[in-house]
Amino acid sequence: MDVTLCLTHACNLRCDYCYAGTKSGRRMSWETARSALDFAFARTVEQADLTKRESVCQLGFFGGEPLLEWDLLQRATAHALTECARLGIRLKRTVTTNMILLDEAKADWLRANHFHVGLSLDGTRDMHDRHRRTPTGGPSHDLCAPALRFFRGPAANGEVIVVVDPGTIGLLAGSVAWLIAGDIRRISLNPNFTADWDADALARWEEAYERIGDLYIECFRDDRPVAINIIDGKIRAHLNGGYRPCDRCGFGENEIAVSAAGYFYPCERLVGDDSNEALRIGHVTEGFYPAARHRLLAARGNAMSECASCQVRERCVNWCGCVNYAGTGMINRVPGIVCHHERLSIAAADRVGGILFAANNPAFMRGFYPE
C-alpha cells in the first residue's frame, strides 16, 4: 500500500489555485506518523501475501509545505527504512515542495536517501508570480527558483511541476522553454481543471502544447532528451495498448493519504483542510472505516456512457477519482475540460512520436523502444 503523509497544513506560500485548502498551523505528531506508516506497511505485506507479488510501498510527504516539518520527515523516513528492511518491503520515496526551504544540505540528504522530488514552480518569473504569492501577497519566484540548481541534468532526482492555468496559458510554452534552457529534464504539466477556461484560453492551450511539442522534438534532435508528462505518458500508453492497471492510482484501495490529524483519504488531493468527512475512509487509531471506504471504492471508474464509445478512451485519464470529484463533485463523472485536455495531449504526443519515430531518432528509440 502506498501512503502519503500530509505533515502539516501550514505553508509559506498562498498559491491561489492550491487544492490543499485553508492554511493552518496544524502539524502531524510523531505518534500519528509512526502509526500511519506501521498501518501502511502491515497492509503492504498483507497484499503481497495475497497476490504473491513483491512487497513494494511508496512513501510520500506532502502538505502544506512538508519541509516546514523537516525533522519529522527525516524521523519518519528513518523509521520507514528500518521497518521496510525488517519486513522485506521495497520502499520508494517522494516529497513535493515549493523549494523555498530547499538548501544544499537538504537536497544532498534527499538525493542520498533516494527521494524523487516534486518541485512546484511555474517556470518563468512572470508566469510563476501570477498565482504563487507569499502570505503578504508578494512574489515568490526569487525565493523558489534558486533551488533548481540542485536538479539539473539527465540524472537529477527531481521533476518540476508546472500548473497550467487559463490566466497564464499564454506564458506556458515560454516557461517550459526557460526550464529546458536551464537543463531541467523532467517537467510535469498539471492543469487547473477547476478554473474557468474560456474559448480564448482553450485556443491558447492548443497553441502552447504545439509549441511544447516542438521544443520536445528539438531536444531529442540535439540528443538532450527531456521527459514531459503529457507527451511521454501518452506515447507509453499507446505502446502499451492503453493505461495498464499499474499506471492507475490506487485511490483508497492500495493508496491512502493521511492528514495531520491522522484521518485517511483516498488521495492527497482530497485531504484539503481536513474537514470533508464524506471523503474520510479511516483514521490511524481505528484503521479503515469499512462502509465509507467501500462506498468510495464502489464509485470509482467512469460511469459516463459517452466515454465508452470514444476512440481514445484507453489512453485517457478519465478514471482519476480526485480530478473527477474536484470538477463534478462525483468520483465517476469526468469534467468536460478533462476530455479537452486529454485530446490535446494525445494529439501532441502522436505528432511528436510520429516525427521522431519516422526519423529513427536515436534518443527517442533508446527511450521508448529499448532493445
Backbone torsions as a table, in degrees:
resi	resn	phi	psi	omega
1	MET	NA	133.1	175.9
2	ASP	-85.7	143.9	-177.3
3	VAL	-137.9	133.6	175.4
4	THR	-115.5	125.5	177.6
5	LEU	-98.5	117.5	174.3
6	CYS	-86.7	91.9	-167.6
7	LEU	-65.9	-26.9	-177.8
8	THR	-157.5	153.5	172.3
9	HIS	-97.8	5.0	176.9
10	ALA	-87.6	153.8	176.5
11	CYS	-152.6	149.3	177.9
12	ASN	-93.4	10.6	171.2
13	LEU	-130.2	167.9	175.6
14	ARG	-134.3	67.1	-179.8
15	CYS	-67.6	130.8	-170.4
16	ASP	-76.1	-10.4	177.1
17	TYR	-107.3	12.3	-175.1
18	CYS	-64.7	133.3	178.6
19	TYR	-94.0	5.9	-179.4
20	ALA	-83.7	2.7	173.2
21	GLY	80.3	-171.7	-179.1
22	THR	-62.6	133.3	-177.7
23	LYS	-79.2	142.9	179.0
24	SER	-148.9	174.2	-178.8
25	GLY	-86.9	6.1	-177.9
26	ARG	-64.2	134.6	179.3
27	ARG	-133.0	156.8	-179.9
28	MET	-80.0	136.0	175.1
29	SER	-80.6	161.2	176.8
30	TRP	-62.2	-39.3	-179.4
31	GLU	-61.8	-40.4	178.3
32	THR	-66.6	-44.1	179.9
33	ALA	-61.5	-46.4	-179.4
34	ARG	-63.9	-42.8	179.9
35	SER	-63.6	-40.7	179.1
36	ALA	-64.1	-43.0	179.4
37	LEU	-64.4	-46.4	-178.8
38	ASP	-62.5	-38.4	176.6
39	PHE	-62.5	-47.3	-177.8
40	ALA	-64.4	-39.8	-178.6
41	PHE	-69.2	-37.6	176.8
42	ALA	-63.0	-41.7	178.3
43	ARG	-67.3	-34.9	178.5
44	THR	-62.2	-46.0	178.9
45	VAL	-64.1	-41.7	179.9
46	GLU	-62.3	-44.4	179.6
47	GLN	-65.8	-39.6	179.0
48	ALA	-64.4	-38.6	178.1
49	ASP	-64.3	-38.0	-178.7
50	LEU	-71.9	-38.6	-175.1
51	THR	-94.0	-10.1	-177.1
52	LYS	61.2	32.7	178.7
53	ARG	-112.7	169.4	178.9
54	GLU	-62.1	142.6	175.3
55	SER	-78.4	115.3	179.8
56	VAL	-134.1	135.6	177.6
57	CYS	-136.8	135.5	173.3
58	GLN	-104.1	123.7	178.4
59	LEU	-104.2	121.8	178.6
60	GLY	-117.1	149.2	174.4
61	PHE	-118.2	131.6	-172.2
62	PHE	-143.2	-179.9	178.9
63	GLY	-152.3	-142.1	12.0
64	GLY	39.4	-162.5	177.9
65	GLU	-104.9	106.9	-173.1
66	PRO	-64.8	-25.3	-178.9
67	LEU	-71.4	-11.1	171.1
68	LEU	-65.1	-21.2	178.6
69	GLU	-116.2	52.7	-174.8
70	TRP	-61.0	-42.7	-179.5
71	ASP	-62.9	-41.4	178.9
72	LEU	-66.5	-39.3	177.9
73	LEU	-60.1	-46.1	179.7
74	GLN	-64.9	-42.0	-178.9
75	ARG	-66.1	-41.4	178.7
76	ALA	-65.3	-37.7	178.3
77	THR	-64.9	-44.1	179.5
78	ALA	-60.6	-43.8	178.4
79	HIS	-63.1	-42.5	-179.2
80	ALA	-62.7	-42.3	-179.8
81	LEU	-64.4	-41.1	179.1
82	THR	-64.0	-48.3	-178.4
83	GLU	-67.2	-39.4	-179.7
84	CYS	-68.2	-35.7	175.0
85	ALA	-63.9	-40.6	-179.8
86	ARG	-68.1	-37.2	-174.2
87	LEU	-93.7	-4.8	-179.5
88	GLY	75.1	33.3	179.6
89	ILE	-100.9	132.5	172.7
90	ARG	-84.0	122.7	-171.8
91	LEU	-106.7	124.9	170.4
92	LYS	-101.6	148.8	-174.1
93	ARG	-132.5	133.6	177.6
94	THR	-137.8	155.3	172.9
95	VAL	-148.6	143.1	177.4
96	THR	-116.4	128.0	-173.2
97	THR	-143.0	152.3	174.4
98	ASN	-86.1	-1.3	170.4
99	MET	79.5	-4.3	-177.4
100	ILE	-59.6	-38.2	-178.0
101	LEU	-96.7	7.1	-173.5
102	LEU	-88.1	94.1	177.5
103	ASP	-96.9	-177.3	-175.3
104	GLU	-63.4	-39.2	-179.0
105	ALA	-64.2	-43.1	178.8
106	LYS	-67.3	-41.6	178.9
107	ALA	-61.9	-41.0	178.1
108	ASP	-63.6	-41.8	-179.8
109	TRP	-64.9	-42.8	179.5
110	LEU	-64.1	-38.9	178.2
111	ARG	-67.6	-44.2	-179.3
112	ALA	-64.8	-27.8	-179.9
113	ASN	-99.8	16.6	169.5
114	HIS	60.0	44.2	175.0
115	PHE	-87.2	140.7	163.0
116	HIS	-91.7	127.6	-171.8
117	VAL	-111.6	120.3	172.4
118	GLY	-87.3	122.4	-172.7
119	LEU	-109.7	105.9	-176.8
120	SER	-79.7	104.7	-179.7
121	LEU	-153.8	130.9	-177.5
122	ASP	-93.4	32.5	173.1
123	GLY	84.1	-125.4	-174.5
124	THR	-66.4	163.7	-179.7
125	ARG	-59.9	-43.1	-178.0
126	ASP	-61.1	-42.2	-178.3
127	MET	-75.2	-47.2	-175.8
128	HIS	-60.3	-46.9	-171.8
129	ASP	-76.4	-6.7	175.3
130	ARG	-65.5	-36.6	-172.5
131	HIS	-121.5	-25.3	-174.9
132	ARG	-100.9	93.2	-175.9
133	ARG	-112.1	160.7	176.1
134	THR	-77.1	169.2	178.3
135	PRO	-58.5	-24.3	177.9
136	THR	-94.0	4.9	177.2
137	GLY	92.3	4.7	-178.0
138	GLY	-84.1	169.5	178.4
139	PRO	-70.4	155.4	-177.3
140	SER	-126.4	-4.6	-174.7
141	HIS	-56.5	-44.3	-177.0
142	ASP	-71.4	-13.0	174.6
143	LEU	-87.2	-29.2	-173.6
144	CYS	-96.1	-46.5	-169.3
145	ALA	-62.5	-30.6	-179.1
146	PRO	-55.3	-29.7	-178.0
147	ALA	-72.9	-8.4	176.2
148	LEU	-60.1	-25.1	-177.3
149	ARG	-61.3	-20.0	180.0
150	PHE	-83.6	-3.9	-171.1
151	PHE	-132.6	33.1	179.3
152	ARG	-90.6	152.3	173.4
153	GLY	93.3	166.3	-174.6
154	PRO	-67.6	-21.0	-177.3
155	ALA	-96.2	5.3	-176.2
156	ALA	-64.9	148.8	-178.2
157	ASN	-97.7	22.7	-178.3
158	GLY	-125.3	160.6	178.8
159	GLU	-138.5	125.2	179.9
160	VAL	-82.4	128.5	-178.9
161	ILE	-103.9	115.3	-177.2
162	VAL	-109.0	123.5	177.1
163	VAL	-81.3	128.3	179.5
164	VAL	-96.3	113.4	-172.8
165	ASP	-130.3	146.0	-179.1
166	PRO	-60.6	-28.8	-179.3
167	GLY	-70.2	-20.6	-177.8
168	THR	-126.2	13.3	-173.7
169	ILE	-62.0	-29.3	177.9
170	GLY	-68.8	-15.7	180.0
171	LEU	-100.9	-2.4	-171.2
172	LEU	-64.3	-50.8	-176.8
173	ALA	-61.5	-39.0	177.6
174	GLY	-64.3	-35.8	178.0
175	SER	-68.0	-41.0	176.8
176	VAL	-63.3	-42.1	177.8
177	ALA	-61.4	-40.1	179.0
178	TRP	-63.8	-41.9	178.4
179	LEU	-64.7	-44.3	179.8
180	ILE	-63.1	-41.0	178.2
181	ALA	-62.2	-26.6	177.2
182	GLY	-87.9	12.8	177.6
183	ASP	65.7	32.6	169.2
184	ILE	-86.4	120.7	-171.0
185	ARG	-102.3	-13.6	-179.2
186	ARG	-124.9	120.0	-175.7
187	ILE	-133.3	131.9	177.5
188	SER	-117.7	123.7	178.1
189	LEU	-95.9	120.6	-172.0
190	ASN	-117.2	95.7	-175.1
191	PRO	-65.6	144.4	172.0
192	ASN	-86.5	89.5	-174.4
193	PHE	-73.0	-15.2	-178.6
194	THR	-92.3	-1.3	179.9
195	ALA	-78.3	169.5	178.1
196	ASP	-92.4	102.8	-178.9
197	TRP	-95.0	104.5	178.1
198	ASP	-85.6	177.8	-173.7
199	ALA	-60.7	-39.4	179.7
200	ASP	-65.0	-43.2	179.5
201	ALA	-64.8	-37.9	178.7
202	LEU	-64.3	-40.3	178.4
203	ALA	-66.1	-40.2	178.3
204	ARG	-66.8	-31.8	177.5
205	TRP	-62.0	-46.0	179.0
206	GLU	-62.2	-43.0	178.8
207	GLU	-62.4	-40.5	-178.8
208	ALA	-63.5	-44.5	-178.9
209	TYR	-67.9	-31.6	174.2
210	GLU	-62.6	-46.8	-178.7
211	ARG	-66.6	-40.0	177.8
212	ILE	-63.3	-37.8	174.6
213	GLY	-60.1	-41.4	177.8
214	ASP	-63.5	-40.8	177.9
215	LEU	-62.6	-40.5	178.5
216	TYR	-60.3	-46.7	179.2
217	ILE	-60.9	-44.3	179.8
218	GLU	-59.0	-41.9	-179.2
219	CYS	-63.1	-43.4	179.8
220	PHE	-68.6	-36.4	177.3
221	ARG	-66.0	-30.1	178.2
222	ASP	-87.6	6.3	-177.8
223	ASP	57.5	39.2	173.0
224	ARG	-126.2	64.4	-171.7
225	PRO	-60.4	143.6	175.5
226	VAL	-118.4	164.0	173.5
227	ALA	-119.3	119.7	177.2
228	ILE	-125.1	121.3	-166.6
229	ASN	-56.7	-39.0	-176.2
230	ILE	-68.4	-19.5	178.5
231	ILE	-98.6	-54.1	-177.8
232	ASP	-58.7	-45.1	-176.6
233	GLY	-62.7	-40.3	-178.5
234	LYS	-74.2	-33.8	175.6
235	ILE	-64.9	-45.3	-179.0
236	ARG	-66.9	-36.3	176.7
237	ALA	-63.5	-36.7	176.3
238	HIS	-65.1	-46.2	-178.1
239	LEU	-66.3	-29.0	-178.7
240	ASN	-91.9	2.6	-178.6
241	GLY	75.2	25.1	-178.8
242	GLY	118.7	173.5	177.1
243	TYR	-68.1	133.1	178.4
244	ARG	-88.4	162.8	177.8
245	PRO	-54.0	-37.0	-178.5
246	CYS	-72.6	-14.5	177.5
247	ASP	-81.7	-18.6	-174.3
248	ARG	-91.0	151.8	-178.5
249	CYS	-71.9	157.7	-178.0
250	GLY	-80.4	-22.6	172.3
251	PHE	36.6	68.4	173.2
252	GLY	84.7	-14.9	178.8
253	GLU	-90.7	-61.2	174.1
254	ASN	-121.4	28.4	177.5
255	GLU	-150.1	132.1	174.6
256	ILE	-137.8	153.8	168.9
257	ALA	-116.8	140.7	-175.5
258	VAL	-116.7	122.8	178.8
259	SER	-72.8	169.1	179.2
260	ALA	-59.4	-29.5	179.6
261	ALA	-86.0	-2.8	175.7
262	GLY	97.9	5.6	178.8
263	TYR	-79.9	143.9	177.9
264	PHE	-92.3	136.8	172.9
265	TYR	-128.3	157.7	-177.9
266	PRO	-73.3	-13.7	-178.0
267	CYS	-161.2	148.1	-179.2
268	GLU	-64.2	-25.6	179.3
269	ARG	-69.4	-16.3	-177.5
270	LEU	-101.2	-0.5	179.5
271	VAL	-68.0	-44.0	-179.5
272	GLY	54.7	-132.9	178.2
273	ASP	-93.6	15.1	175.0
274	ASP	67.5	36.0	-178.7
275	SER	-117.5	-6.5	-175.9
276	ASN	-90.3	93.3	-176.6
277	GLU	-64.3	-25.2	-178.9
278	ALA	-66.1	-20.0	-178.1
279	LEU	-102.9	-1.5	178.3
280	ARG	-77.9	135.8	-179.7
281	ILE	-122.8	10.8	178.0
282	GLY	166.0	-176.2	177.8
283	HIS	-152.9	151.5	-175.6
284	VAL	-61.0	-27.4	-178.7
285	THR	-87.2	-11.5	-174.7
286	GLU	-124.6	-12.8	-173.4
287	GLY	78.3	-158.1	179.9
288	PHE	-70.6	147.5	166.2
289	TYR	-89.8	101.5	-170.3
290	PRO	-54.6	-47.3	-176.1
291	ALA	-65.1	-44.8	-179.1
292	ALA	-65.7	-42.1	-179.8
293	ARG	-65.8	-45.8	-179.0
294	HIS	-64.1	-34.4	178.2
295	ARG	-62.9	-44.7	179.5
296	LEU	-70.5	-38.8	179.2
297	LEU	-64.5	-37.4	-179.7
298	ALA	-67.8	-24.1	-177.9
299	ALA	-87.9	-4.7	-177.6
300	ARG	-65.2	162.9	175.0
301	GLY	104.8	-146.3	-176.2
302	ASN	-142.8	113.6	-177.2
303	ALA	-95.9	11.0	-174.9
304	MET	-90.9	118.3	-176.4
305	SER	-64.3	-32.1	-178.5
306	GLU	-65.6	-24.3	178.5
307	CYS	-74.4	-26.2	-175.6
308	ALA	-63.5	-29.4	-177.9
309	SER	-99.0	3.7	-178.1
310	CYS	-73.6	134.4	-176.4
311	GLN	-69.2	-21.2	-177.5
312	VAL	-108.6	17.1	-173.7
313	ARG	-60.0	-32.4	-177.4
314	GLU	-74.6	-16.0	178.6
315	ARG	-108.0	12.7	-175.6
316	CYS	-107.4	136.9	178.1
317	VAL	-85.7	65.1	-179.9
318	ASN	-93.1	4.0	-174.5
319	TRP	-106.6	3.8	-175.2
320	CYS	-77.8	106.4	-175.3
321	GLY	-61.4	-38.4	-176.6
322	CYS	-70.9	-40.4	177.5
323	VAL	-66.1	-43.8	178.5
324	ASN	-59.7	-44.9	-178.0
325	TYR	-64.1	-43.1	-179.3
326	ALA	-63.7	-34.8	-176.0
327	GLY	-89.4	-29.6	-175.3
328	THR	-125.8	-10.5	-175.1
329	GLY	79.5	5.2	-179.8
330	MET	-133.2	138.0	-176.2
331	ILE	-67.8	-29.6	-172.9
332	ASN	-111.0	18.0	174.5
333	ARG	-121.5	129.4	-170.3
334	VAL	-92.6	130.5	174.3
335	PRO	-64.7	144.5	-179.9
336	GLY	-59.4	-32.2	-179.0
337	ILE	-65.7	-28.3	176.0
338	VAL	-65.8	-43.1	177.6
339	CYS	-58.4	-45.1	179.1
340	HIS	-59.8	-46.7	-178.1
341	HIS	-64.5	-42.1	-177.6
342	GLU	-64.7	-38.8	177.5
343	ARG	-66.7	-40.2	175.9
344	LEU	-60.7	-45.5	-177.5
345	SER	-64.2	-45.0	-179.1
346	ILE	-63.7	-42.3	178.9
347	ALA	-63.3	-43.0	179.0
348	ALA	-63.4	-44.3	-178.8
349	ALA	-65.5	-41.0	-178.8
350	ASP	-67.0	-38.0	178.0
351	ARG	-65.6	-48.7	-179.0
352	VAL	-63.3	-48.5	-178.7
353	GLY	-62.4	-39.0	179.4
354	GLY	-64.0	-42.2	-179.6
355	ILE	-65.9	-46.7	-176.4
356	LEU	-72.0	-35.3	177.5
357	PHE	-67.4	-43.5	-179.8
358	ALA	-62.1	-31.8	179.3
359	ALA	-84.1	-3.2	-176.2
360	ASN	51.9	42.6	-176.6
361	ASN	-59.6	124.2	-173.5
362	PRO	-59.0	-44.7	-178.4
363	ALA	-65.8	-38.6	178.6
364	PHE	-66.8	-43.8	-179.0
365	MET	-65.8	-38.9	176.5
366	ARG	-62.6	-39.7	-174.9
367	GLY	-76.6	-35.2	-173.3
368	PHE	-114.0	-16.1	179.9
369	TYR	-131.4	56.3	-178.2
370	PRO	-65.2	147.3	179.8
371	GLU	-74.4	NA	NA
